[in-house]
Amino acid sequence: MAEVRLVEVSKRFGSLPAVDRVSLDVPEGSFYTLLGPSGCGKTTTLRIVAGFYPPDRGDVFIGARRVNNLPPHLRQTAMVFQEYALFPHMTVVENVAYGLRMRHVGERDVARRVAAALSLVGLSGVERTFPARLSGGQQQRVALARALVVEPEVLLLDEPLSNLDAKLRVRVRTEIRQLQRQLGKTVLYVTHDQEEALAVSDRIAVMDRGRVQQIGTPVEIYHHPANRFVADFVGLANFVEADVAGPDVVRIGGVTLRVPLNRAAPEMGRGGTAGGRVTLVLRPEAIRLHRAPPQMDNVLPGRITTASFLGTLARYWVEAAGLTWIVDVPSPGETVYGGDVFLEIPPERTHILRD
């Protein structure tokens, strides 16, 4: 195992800055995810770590060693590609053994290590099968076994689940996470799937336009986004523009709400100063929906305009205070509401962004 560090790494393709001054610290033995939309620079960053692209500036360290000028096969990394890159004319055993044979490992050792890798990923019994006869999940496991069999210090995974259907993605991502914990490998993982990143990661670096927007645990990224891009990209959110009306009080149209301004905007002074402007970020599941008016503060009367039953939750679009709010109600049973309702805005579940 080894830690991975990137220090002010940049990479351009022509006039396009694909990676712009990216600094990361991936702890040894951790599952670290690069998350962002297509074209944000996450795969380029991964390929720089792998050695496929040299950085234009900055440094890459694996363990204590600076590896900027090392070719990929000397970096003690292994990569699982989005398309798996299996050799169609080779059997499962031959695909997994390929990297070992390129390293001139003895045949007896090759047989032992390949058998162990296939057993680890649950593929014992299909050794003589060609990739075309395997399911997508099995092909993904072959690619993972081929990477693990060379015993890398760092495992690099580039959108490895994007070709699988939704249910299989959930199952395979759980297996990858369990395998990482079992082996204690350092994993750098790339995905555009927010749910996937939240489910498997120790830490997440959210990227946009070649830059890191925020680094944190899944809980920090989801509940305390650093800016609007992160809040909007990771999960669903209500964004409410509000005027500061006093200490811990904001006004939305003609309605006032109590929110924890002092926690998120210390530069405004404790509790905020009247006249400022902030954006409230509220996740749909944080808002509580009531059929009768509750006896408490921070309640908005509203009316349901659209409702969707999604099995584990019911999602409502509610018109209140001149805005449309998205509200999720978990475990709805067989009841889906309509008509007039009341929205409770919990201050402790409200995240504040400055303009």
N, C-alpha and C positions, 0 to 999 in steps of 0.2 A: 504493500500500500504506500501511497505517497500523497501529499497535498499538492494542489495545483494553484499557482499564483500568476495572474496577469497584471502587469503594471503599465498603465497608460498605453495600451496597445491600440494601434490604429492601422487600418488597411483601406486602400482606395483601389477601385477598378476604373481606370480612366479618370473622369471628373467626379465619379460617384464615391462618396465616403461610406463604404459598407460597414466599417467599424470605426468608431470615433472615440479615442481616449478611454477605452474600457479597462477598468481595474476590477479584478475579482480575487477572492481568497477562498478556495475550495478546501475545507479541512479534510485531513486524512480520514478515510473510512466513511465519508458522508455521501448522501444522495443530494446532488446539487443540480437544479434545473434552470436552464435558460428559456424563458417564456416570452413570447411576443408574436405579433402578426407576421405574415409573409413579408420578406424583404427588410426585416428589422435588424439583421446582422447576426442572428443567433447561430445559424449554421456556419457562417464564415468564421465566427469566433471559435466554434468547435474544430473546424478544419485547421485553424491556426495552431490550436493546442496539439492536434494530431500531427502537424508538420506538413500538411498538404499545401498550405499557403504560408509564405514567410510574412511576418508583420513588417509594415513600412516603418514603424517606430514602436518603441516600447519593448518590454521584456516578458518572456514566458519562462516560468520555472516549474519543474516537476520535481518535487522534493526540494533539495537544496541546490539542484543543478539547473543552470540557465541553458535552455534547449533551443534557443533561436536558430542556431545553425545546424542542429542535429537532424538527419533525415528521419522519416517516420519509423523505420524499422529499428532504430536505435533509441527510441523514446520510451519504451516500456509502456506503450498505450495500445489499445485495440479498439477498433471502431465497428459498430453495427450500423449499416446504412439503411436509409429509408426503404430502398428497394431490395434489401437483403444481399444483393450481388452474389447469389449462389451460382456455382458453375452447373449448367443444366446437364452436361455430359458426365458429371461425376455423381456417384452415390453419396448418401449422407455421410458415410465414413470417410470417403475421399475428400469431400468438402471440408469436414472438420479437421482432417489431418493435414490439409494443404499447408497451413502456416507453419506447422512443425517440420514438415519435409523441406520447406524453403529455408528453415533454420538448421537443416542437416541433423535433426534429432534421430537417434537410433530407432530402428523399426520396433524393437520390443518396447521401448519407452513410448513411442507413438501409439502403439496399440493400447497400452495401459492408460495413457492420458486421454485418448479419444473415448474409450469405454467409460472412464470416470466422468467426462464432460457430458456425454449423452445420457448417462444415468442421472446426473445432476439436473438436467433440464427435462427429464421424463421422456426420453426418446429411445430407450432400450427396446430393441425388437424391430426397428425400421432401418437398421444400419445399411442394408443393401438396396434401399429404395432410392429412386431418383427424385429430385425436387418437384418435378411436374406432377408426381403422384401424391404429393403431400398437401394437406390443407394449409391455409394461410398462417394459422397459428403454429403448425408444425414447422413451416419454413422459417418463421420468426425464431423458433427455438434452435433450429440448426444454425442460423446466423449467430445467435447468442453463444451457442456451444463452441463455434469456430473462434469467436473472440476470446472466450474464457480459457480455451485449451492452451493458449500460449502463455497463460499466467501473467497477464499484464498488471502493472501497478495501478493503472487508471483505465477504466472502461468508459468509452465514449459512445453515446447512443443518439443517433440523429433521426428523430421522428419515427421510432421503430414500430409504432402501432398504427400508423396512419392508414395502412392498407387493410386493416381488420374491421369487421363489423362491430357495432356498438357494444354488444354483450361480450364478445370475445376480447375487445380492448380492455374492458374492466377486469376480466379474469386474468389476462396475460400481464397487465400492469401490476396486479397484485402479486403474481408469481415472480416478476422481476424484482419487486421491492423485497419480497421474502428472501429471494436468492441473494440480493445485495447484503441484507442483514446477516444471512448465514455465512457468507464469505468475508464480510467486512471490507468489501472493495470500495475504493473511491470511484464514484460514478458522476460523470458530467452528462446531463440528459437535455436534449433539445425537444421542445414541443410548442405547438400553438394552441393546444387544448388546455384551457384554464382548469377544468375539473381534474384532468389528469395530473397537472402540476401540483394542485392542492393535495391530491390524494397520496402522492408518492414521495414528496420532497421533504428533506430536512430544511433546506433553504432554497429560495427562488430569487433569481435576478430577472426583473421584468425589463425588456428592451424595446426601444422604439427608435427608428431612424438611426441605427448604429450606436445609440447611447443607452447606458443603463439608467433607467428611470427610478428604480427602487430595488433594494436588496433586503430580504427579511424572511422570517418563517412564514409558512402558509397562513397562520392566524394573523400575523402582522400585516401581510400583504392584503388580505381580504378585509379585515376590520379597520385598519389604519393606513389606507393608501396615501402615498406621498403627494399625489396630484390627481387631476381629473382623468388623465389618460389611464393611469393604473386602476382607478376606481371603476372606470367605464369598461376597461378590457377584461379585468378579472371579476367575473360574475355580473349580475344585474344590479343596477342601482338607480334610485331616484335622486336627481340633482335639483335642488331647490335654492334659487337665488333669494337672499334675504338681507334686509337692512338691520344693522345693529341699533337697537332702541334703548340699550342701557346694559348694566351689568348682567350678563348671562341671559339677556332677553333679545329676541330678534322679531322683526315684523315682516309678515308675508301678506302683501295687500293690506287688508284691514284687520288681520289676525295676528296676535302676539303669541310667541312660543318661548318657553324656557329651555335653553340649551347650554352645554358646558363650554362657553367661549374661552374661559381662562385656561382650559386644558389644551386647546389647539392653536390659540393665537396670542401667545405671551407678549408679542411685540405691540399688541393693542393696549397693554396694561391689564391688570387683573380684572377678569370678567368682561373686558371689552369696553370700548368707548362709543357712545352714541354717534351715529353718522357714518360709521364704517359699513363695509359690505362684505358678506361672506357667502359661501355656498355650503348648504347642508347636504350631506351624503347619507342616504338612508337605504339600506338593503331592504328588499320587499318583505323578507321574513321578520324584519325588526319592527315593522309597523303592525299594531294590533287592531283588528277589525271587530267592532261591536255592533250588535243589532239595536241596542238601547243605549242612551247616553250614559256613560260611566261618570261617577262623581269624582272627578280628578281634573288636574290641569292638562294642558297640551292635547285637547280634544278638538277635532275638526268635524263638523257635519258634512256629509257627502252623499253621493249617489253612484251606485255601480252602473257603469255604462257597458262593460263587457266582462264576461267571466269564462274561464277555461278550466275544465277538469283535467288534471294531469296525473291522476292516480294517487301518488303520495302527497299531492298538494292540490289546492284550488288557487288559481291565480286570477286576481281581480284588477280591473282598471277602474279607478274611482275618481270622479270629479269632486274636488274639494278645494276651497280657497282660491278658485280660479285656475287650478292646476289639475293635471291628470297624474294620479299616484298609482304605482304598481304595488299590489299587496299580495303576499303569499300566505295562505292559511294551511298549515300542515295537517295531515291526517283528517281530511274533510269528511271521510265516510261517504255516504251517498247524498249528502246535502250540499247543494250549490246555491248560494244566495243571489238575490237581486234586489233592486230598489234602494231605499234610503238606509244608510249606515253611518257609523261614527268611527273616525280614525284616531287612535291614540298614538302619539309620537313620544316614545320613551327617550328622555334626555341622555340616558347612559348608552343608548344604541345609536346616537346621532354623532356622526363624524363631521368635523368642520374643516373646510378648505378656504383659505384666503383667496380673493380675486387675484 
